[in-house]
């Protein structure tokens, strides 16, 4: 088990980004572009959601 929540979020974001990039693109350029964009939005969304939970608790 991963002891750090941030590391868990990053690992989960990477795995999901790679999965969706694999499903949606056939060429390498599109694969990496999609993986990076998906990871960025997932990481940003997770941090925003954590911030929202912190300030509304």
C-alpha positions, 0 to 999 in steps of 0.5 A: 500500500502507498503511504502518501495520498499525493503519490496515490493520486499521481499513480492513479492519474498516470494509470487512467491516462495511459488506459484512455490514451491506449483506447482512443489513439492508434499512433504514438504522437496522439497517444502521448498527447492524449496521455499528457492532457488526460493526466494534467486534467486529472491531477488538476481536478484532484487537487481542486477537489481536495482544496474544495473539501478542505475549505468546506469541512 
